[in-house]
Amino acid sequence: MCQSISSYPYPFTFTGKERDEETGFGYFGARYMDHELITMWLSVDPMADKYPGISPYAYCAWNPIKLIDPSGDTVVLSPGAIEMHNRFYKVNDEYTKLYDELHSCKDKLFLIGGYNERPDVHSNTEGGTVVDYYPEEGSKYDDFVGDIYSVQWGDAQPELGGDESHVFLEEMYHAGQILKYKNNEGTIEREYDAKKFAIRVSTSPISYDCVDRRGYNGVPTQLGVISRESKEDACKFLKHGRSGLSLKDPWGRQVNNVVINGAYANFPDK
């Protein structure tokens, strides 16, 4: 049954992809889709071995209300992730290389989304995190052959000195570190490298100081320290914090010898 309600030759479909004039099919870059007759892909998903329980011809695992497939070769779960991803993919070479490495991995699946978009995953970590994901028996990803990770991010905390784009990029880099190091362990050096990546890739400005949760004004931020100081000193700041600071308290009074605790005090150096 034809989905069109008008004879007007509008070239774009509900997916936002332009219809190919010669074939009449929707072109997604990796493959074509027949929107009118069968609403299916016309060729096998190149990543079909990741989803043995889903037809290789299915669009978005038969769930186009919740899921989006922008290129025809992967399922992207979060609209917020797509919006953030599109800011950097094919725009920044470093990010593009990172994403392509994650996407081409055969034995790992990365579910990418903001905290408010992943009600099925709960975490007490503020800012962002990459956690192991264990699907319930019989659920959508129960038959995936390999490891599954949930990449989550939220609003940036003041102490970071950036915005949500920095949080997103940091967590994406942590996902890439899983491929590099073959594990999801946290270390000071990995935190430094991920935050440094976020500084390089994001187009948003960073703040060099902030008002922390105690109300002290002038507290050095993580991204500010990393961008201005040596790697050795920045790693020390991430682990041990800083002492002997002169800051303003919530009432505007000068306070000396203030101690800022390290954000990653329990992490090993490497």
ChimeraX attribute file (.defattr): number of C-alpha atoms within 10 A of each C-alpha:
attribute: neighborCount
match mode: 1-to-1
recipient: residues
	/A:1	6
	/A:2	8
	/A:3	10
	/A:4	12
	/A:5	6
	/A:6	7
	/A:7	6
	/A:8	7
	/A:9	8
	/A:10	10
	/A:11	13
	/A:12	12
	/A:13	14
	/A:14	7
	/A:15	13
	/A:16	11
	/A:17	16
	/A:18	16
	/A:19	21
	/A:20	14
	/A:21	10
	/A:22	6
	/A:23	10
	/A:24	15
	/A:25	20
	/A:26	23
	/A:27	19
	/A:28	20
	/A:29	11
	/A:30	13
	/A:31	17
	/A:32	20
	/A:33	22
	/A:34	16
	/A:35	19
	/A:36	14
	/A:37	10
	/A:38	11
	/A:39	14
	/A:40	18
	/A:41	21
	/A:42	15
	/A:43	14
	/A:44	14
	/A:45	20
	/A:46	13
	/A:47	17
	/A:48	16
	/A:49	14
	/A:50	21
	/A:51	18
	/A:52	13
	/A:53	14
	/A:54	18
	/A:55	14
	/A:56	21
	/A:57	17
	/A:58	18
	/A:59	21
	/A:60	20
	/A:61	18
	/A:62	14
	/A:63	10
	/A:64	12
	/A:65	7
	/A:66	12
	/A:67	16
	/A:68	20
	/A:69	17
	/A:70	17
	/A:71	15
	/A:72	22
	/A:73	19
	/A:74	19
	/A:75	16
	/A:76	20
	/A:77	19
	/A:78	18
	/A:79	16
	/A:80	14
	/A:81	19
	/A:82	17
	/A:83	10
	/A:84	16
	/A:85	19
	/A:86	10
	/A:87	14
	/A:88	19
	/A:89	17
	/A:90	12
	/A:91	11
	/A:92	13
	/A:93	12
	/A:94	14
	/A:95	23
	/A:96	14
	/A:97	13
	/A:98	16
	/A:99	18
	/A:100	11
	/A:101	12
	/A:102	19
	/A:103	15
	/A:104	13
	/A:105	13
	/A:106	14
	/A:107	12
	/A:108	18
	/A:109	21
	/A:110	21
	/A:111	19
	/A:112	26
	/A:113	22
	/A:114	21
	/A:115	20
	/A:116	11
	/A:117	17
	/A:118	16
	/A:119	8
	/A:120	8
	/A:121	16
	/A:122	10
	/A:123	11
	/A:124	7
	/A:125	11
	/A:126	13
	/A:127	22
	/A:128	25
	/A:129	21
	/A:130	22
	/A:131	18
	/A:132	13
	/A:133	17
	/A:134	13
	/A:135	15
	/A:136	9
	/A:137	9
	/A:138	8
	/A:139	8
	/A:140	13
	/A:141	19
	/A:142	14
	/A:143	15
	/A:144	18
	/A:145	15
	/A:146	10
	/A:147	13
	/A:148	19
	/A:149	18
	/A:150	20
	/A:151	25
	/A:152	28
	/A:153	28
	/A:154	20
	/A:155	17
	/A:156	18
	/A:157	18
	/A:158	19
	/A:159	20
	/A:160	23
	/A:161	20
	/A:162	25
	/A:163	19
	/A:164	19
	/A:165	23
	/A:166	31
	/A:167	25
	/A:168	28
	/A:169	26
	/A:170	27
	/A:171	24
	/A:172	27
	/A:173	24
	/A:174	23
	/A:175	25
	/A:176	18
	/A:177	20
	/A:178	16
	/A:179	14
	/A:180	10
	/A:181	9
	/A:182	9
	/A:183	10
	/A:184	17
	/A:185	13
	/A:186	16
	/A:187	16
	/A:188	22
	/A:189	19
	/A:190	17
	/A:191	21
	/A:192	20
	/A:193	18
	/A:194	22
	/A:195	25
	/A:196	20
	/A:197	18
	/A:198	24
	/A:199	22
	/A:200	14
	/A:201	19
	/A:202	22
	/A:203	12
	/A:204	13
	/A:205	11
	/A:206	18
	/A:207	18
	/A:208	20
	/A:209	19
	/A:210	19
	/A:211	18
	/A:212	17
	/A:213	10
	/A:214	8
	/A:215	15
	/A:216	20
	/A:217	20
	/A:218	16
	/A:219	22
	/A:220	23
	/A:221	24
	/A:222	27
	/A:223	24
	/A:224	20
	/A:225	21
	/A:226	22
	/A:227	17
	/A:228	11
	/A:229	13
	/A:230	11
	/A:231	16
	/A:232	11
	/A:233	12
	/A:234	22
	/A:235	25
	/A:236	17
	/A:237	25
	/A:238	24
	/A:239	20
	/A:240	17
	/A:241	18
	/A:242	17
	/A:243	13
	/A:244	11
	/A:245	15
	/A:246	16
	/A:247	20
	/A:248	18
	/A:249	17
	/A:250	13
	/A:251	9
	/A:252	11
	/A:253	11
	/A:254	12
	/A:255	13
	/A:256	13
	/A:257	11
	/A:258	16
	/A:259	15
	/A:260	16
	/A:261	14
	/A:262	17
	/A:263	16
	/A:264	19
	/A:265	15
	/A:266	12
	/A:267	16
	/A:268	12
	/A:269	16
	/A:270	10
